[in-house]
Amino acid sequence: MDEIDPASLREHYRAFLGSHDRVLLTGHSHQAWPDVAREGQLRAWDDAARLVDDKWEAAFAAAERVRGGVAQRIGVHADEIALGASTHELVARFLSALDLRARPRIVTSRGEFHSAHRQLTRLAEAGLDVVFVEPTPQGTLASRIASEVNERTSAVIVSSVLFETSSIVPGLAALAARARSLGAEVLIDAYHAFGVVPFAAPDLGAHAFVVAGGYKYAQWGEGNCFLRVPPSCALRPVYTGWFSDFAHLSAPRDASRIGYGSRPADRFAGSTYDPTSHYRAAAVLDFFDAHALTIPKLRALSVRQTQRLIDGLDGLDVLTPRTAEGRGGFVAVRMPNASTVVAALRSRGIFVDARGEVLRLGPAPYVTDAEIDRALTALRELAPR
């Protein structure tokens, strides 16, 4: 397998990299877009100007390209992929499909991203029985969540890679099997795996829902999130858009019962949306295919880059697992003054971010070793002694 050469890729990212003397260690949050992404956005504009309201056939073709790209990367059929502008939108549809009157319990972790954590916390305030399990140690997280699942549980919601520490959560398939045996649905947040950590959705459980998006490692930008819907799904979301039964719009309305489309993912479809994001993502998918930027190659480069970061942070409080099989696509280090360090690094042209006292550094396919070393040198100068 040929390795990815970051230096040779950089010419395709001129808009983000060309005239800027900066190091973008934001690969875990907002990766640079290849220049073809702009061409995709302009194509959306041109189609709208040329076709006006007839643009939707072309827009739907772009959406199908995104569905196919997602499906290929996570080992499912495109018909299982529902698209949404954000993971929150898709998580809300999922929650609306649960029978919370009969099964008012949801089990999750305190290590979930805001899309789920904020919404579940608010639902807990409103009276829902939400159990929050501590995320550490991550090696036992899945089993500790499983022990909280009972016959009153409607769903388990947990990440496959924790967004604060880049820790891969083991044992999710066993957790999913345990939850399903008790009649609970399972939603895996794979945002910090998609595009950088190989996985096949069926391996997480044949009935597992998977939510993620392309804003981070896939380089698709905003508005490109998805929900994998198991083929056997018969749930009926309350929060439902008219695209959920698009094929039958011309049929007489049935006032007694809302219908859904024939594809599994149709049940979780929304309504009219801005298709520009799908044009952009489709262009980036074609770019990745043309340059053989496959998940195995991207993973190999990410492992090497994150190891270089970990080695350069020796002596600091690194929270990310040292083993390749235990970590995702970024490195987290605890610093009491993390936000101050972020600002100081930014003044030197080095872009990172922080979550509370945790500084996060995310490499990407276009980041060179020299740039990583430049960032490490600056960080060690700024790190508290």
Secondary structure as UniProt FT lines:
FT   HELIX           6..9
FT   HELIX           10..13
FT   HELIX           14..18
FT   STRAND          23..24
FT   TURN            27..29
FT   HELIX           36..51
FT   HELIX           52..55
FT   HELIX           56..74
FT   HELIX           78..80
FT   STRAND          81..84
FT   HELIX           87..96
FT   TURN            100..102
FT   STRAND          105..109
FT   TURN            110..111
FT   HELIX           114..125
FT   TURN            126..127
FT   STRAND          129..133
FT   HELIX           138..140
FT   HELIX           141..146
FT   TURN            147..148
FT   TURN            151..152
FT   STRAND          153..159
FT   TURN            163..165
FT   STRAND          167..168
FT   HELIX           172..181
FT   TURN            182..183
FT   STRAND          185..189
FT   TURN            191..196
FT   HELIX           201..204
FT   TURN            206..207
FT   STRAND          209..213
FT   TURN            217..218
FT   TURN            222..223
FT   STRAND          225..228
FT   TURN            231..232
FT   HELIX           242..248
FT   TURN            249..250
FT   TURN            255..256
FT   HELIX           264..268
FT   HELIX           276..290
FT   TURN            291..292
FT   HELIX           295..312
FT   TURN            313..315
FT   STRAND          317..318
FT   HELIX           324..326
FT   STRAND          331..334
FT   TURN            336..337
FT   HELIX           338..347
FT   TURN            348..349
FT   STRAND          350..351
FT   STRAND          353..355
FT   TURN            356..357
FT   STRAND          358..362
FT   TURN            365..366
FT   HELIX           369..382
//
